[in-house]
Amino acid sequence: MLASGHLGDGRLVDLHVVDGSVSAVTESGTPVAAGTPREDLAGWLLLGAMAEPHAHLDKALTAEQVPNPRGDLMGAIDAWMTAASTGLFTPEDIADRATDALELLLANGATAVRTHVNVGAGVEALRAVREARSRMDGLLDVQIVALTSNPITGPEGRENRRALAAALEVGVDLIGGCPHLDPDGATLMSDAFAAASDAGIGLDLHVDEVLDPEVLYLRELARMVVDGGFAHPVAASHCVTLGLQSPEVQAAVSRQVADAGVNVVTLPQTNLFLQGRNHPTATPRGLTAIAALHQAGALVCAGADNVQDPFNLVGRSDPLETAALLVMAGHRLPDEAFRMIGANARACLGLPSAGPVVGAVADLVAIDAPSVRGAIADAPMARKVFHRGKLVAATSQSRTIYR
């Protein structure tokens, strides 16, 4: 039993868990059978656990080793590819950093993570991230996307196609790629659909991560899903250029995305850092058209993307940081921002709903905050995290003022 949790509607409740799901929500202090295991939540706010729908665990926590003086996307890509080609990172190092990053996410309240892993240079990084996932088995859910290198189309992409085949042999949960960085983005997407269909898995593509309004692969991606009758989940991450379109185009494309069932992952942290450096006047924020997508009925969630690496020099591995940026830069109200890192993120990952509701999965976070708004604003360190009803992480904090 999780005792004395504070719900958003003001109730103080006890939560009962059976076989990893919430079996009952009762008024706090309701008598229970003697000997019932009890975890005291001390009146903390009790919420469904958060999720990180887009990470790069193979790159995480490398900002000191891999500088990006230019600060833009191509500077980050060049810096990473150069460092990787020199053998700077061993499989052991990747596994250890990925484990550290997962532990940080878990301690902050994320019990589900989807990570992209570069597979163009071979499968060593993939094996290392799989090792990190095995170390965290039973603590949180981890999905792995094989992120292909460019080019992957044409004669020049032969080795990268072989790398994807090797990654599929090792085992991944989804196929990824970057159509806007390939000489033939439409063919990349078509080939990705074919490979995913053969493997029986879904797609999660980096889509339109540029500030060129002439680039809009998202529309073609939605059309391919519908025309091809693709039977597995599809996510489109970034979708930056949709935010540059006219309201009419935003609405039309958003309807196509919603009708196709494509999930959209917006990534404010990394896009705010990388995008817009060549636009000194009215600098665009690099976020997708969240409002238009939401109005059309598309599922939109949010993640941090990179953390403390050349693509994003900072980041606390805390979904509440992403939620704060959704409020400030994405103009979302706090409750919606939390849904985008919580329920919507889990839905994007194909996971059942979680929260302090009867029948939901008992993936929960208790946090010393008065409300969702207060949790996003202060991001208190004092948290308890539960996966399938089991306490899997706890963090405390103290403050002393010396007068």
Secondary structure, 3 states (H helix, E strand, C coil): CEEEEECCCCCEEEEEEECCEEEEEEECCCCCCCCCCCEECCCCEEEECEEEEEECCCCCCCCCCCCCCCCCHHHHHHHHHHHHHCCCCCHHHHHHHHHHHHHHHHHCCEEEEEEEEECCCCCHHHHHHHHHHHHCCCCCEEEEEEECCCCCCCHHHHHHHHHHHHHHHHCCCEEECCHHHCCCHHHHHHHHHHHHHHHCCEEEEEECCCCCCCCCHHHHHHHHHHHHCCCCCEEEEECHHHHHCCHHHHHHHHHHHHHHCCEEEECHHHHHHHCCCCCCCCCCCCCCCHHHHHHHCCCEEECCECCCECCECCCCCCHHHHHHHHHHCCCCCHHHHHHHHCHHHHHHCCCCCECCCCCCECCEEEECCCCHHHHHHHCCCCEEEEECCEEEEEECCCCCCCC
